[in-house]
Amino acid sequence: MAAAKRPKGNLEPLEQLLGNALHNTGLGKRLQEYKAVEAWDEVVGDLVAEHSNATGIREGTLFVDVTSSVWMQELQLLRGEIIERLNAHLGRSFVKQVVLSMQRTSGPHAQDRR
């Protein structure tokens, strides 16, 4: 199948083409959501980040590993505030809930987690 030639005057910027492709495939939203994972340390601060690690996000649910039950309880109490701060940082309400899990401390990949 031969590609149709575009007239020289109708070139679109690469940024626009990529933006359209991301939007049409649904990957744009996923990319924006994943920014919540990347922003975790910055949004929660050094102390909380030292004891927790955002590991992924799916359909508005952010998954976070926590180092101890004490920090699990602390983050449960701060969950609403953290969601608000993450969404403010992102400029949209991508994070709907945060699911906390105890971080594994043993096993072959335990030290690779942070």
Secondary structure, DSSP 8 states (H G I E B T S, - for coil): -------GGG---HHHHHHHHHHHHTHHHHHHHHHHHHHHHHHH-HHHHHTEEEEEEETTEEEEEESSHHHHHHHHHHHHHHHHHHHHHHTS----EEEEEE---SSTTGGG--
